[in-house]
Amino acid sequence: MELSQDRLRLCLRIALGSSAGMLVAKMMNWNFGVFFTVYPMLLLGMVPVLNRFVVLQFVGSALLTSLEIMLLPGLLGHWPPAYTVVVFCLFLGRFFLMARGPLMLFGASGCVSLSIMLHFASYRQFDLADMAMSNIMASVLSVALAYVAYALLPNREPPRARALPEKSANLIRHQALLGALVATGSFVVFQTVDLVDSLSAQVATVLVLFPMSFAGAVQSGRQRCIGTLLGCALGLLFQLLLYSHYHNLLLLTLAFWICVMLFARLHAKEGLPGVGFAGLTTVGILFGQYVTPEHDLVFSALYRLSSMTVAILLTLCCIYLVHKLLNLFPATRHQVL
């Protein structure tokens, strides 16, 4: 299927924004490079337009999450039950906004960044202030890069607005509680088990919740497994092609741009986040977090693939059980109007 001019421009915007984010982070030697590669993908790939309302949601979510991660571990880190309850409330608020619709970007970006930062905050070798600052800088840089990308590659036709589906109060409660309970369960597991290199698995357990239903999660999980497999395979292929030159920043950026462009094209053809978007986030995490002069992609890609597959299977089991549990109560029963 041939892409329209606007779909091709969408691919180029995603590739330009994420590649520029990675290049800036590597040149400045900033920590938490995953923020600088994945955030442009979220901003340019999940929303059809860029306006003030979108920017306020995106930056506001980063500011709020950074404030939360600066306060919570110090205040409640020594009291796990209270820490878990507060984290559940934070996820519940974000999934509630996603279920309602208008502030979906605020909720979705908040869930992703909160999940990543909670994972890093579990280990003392990561500085919380540095992490919060990197999160804010990556969000502001992503917005700036998005404006540049839209200025250079504007849409030829105005995008069609999607009507928000009408939902019952029961369905909204069901979706919000389903997402918050499973995301909190993932938080507890990654807090109690030493999985410092399993960032991809942690993020996958949250991204698979975005359809906010069991049927949608099964489809999303399958697509994420396929996308991750393709992303890891492509990353390994470029590792072999670059061989001992993977520390060359220009060659690394070119390899990353090609990977992102391929998955952005698949994402544009699908229309909705699926295999293509899973591949995008996979290469974003691999290149942003793991490729350094001291590390290569081989172990990271293989470990990411295995850990993420296990994490998704376990998450789907939890989603099924929570879905059945919530359907036992009339106030949280899954009812579609």
Buried (B, 14 or more C-beta within 10 A) or exposed (E): EEEEEBBBBBBBBBBBBBBBBBBBBBEEEBBBBBBBBBBBBBBBBBBBEBEEBBBBBBBBBBBBBBEBBBEBBEEBEEEEEEBBEBBBEBBBBBBBBBBBBEBBBBBBBBBBBBBBBBBBBBEEEBBBEEBBBBBBBBBBBBBBBBEBBBEEBEBEEEEEEEEEEEBEEBBBBBBBBBBBBBBBBBBBBBBEEEBEBBBBBBBBBBBBBBBBBBEBBBBBBBBBBBBBBBBBEBBBEBBEEBEEEBBEEEBBBBBBBBBBBBBBBBBBBEEEBBBBBBBBBBBBBBBBBBBEEEEBBEEBBEBBBEBBBEBBEBBBEBBEBBBEEBBEEEEBBBEEE
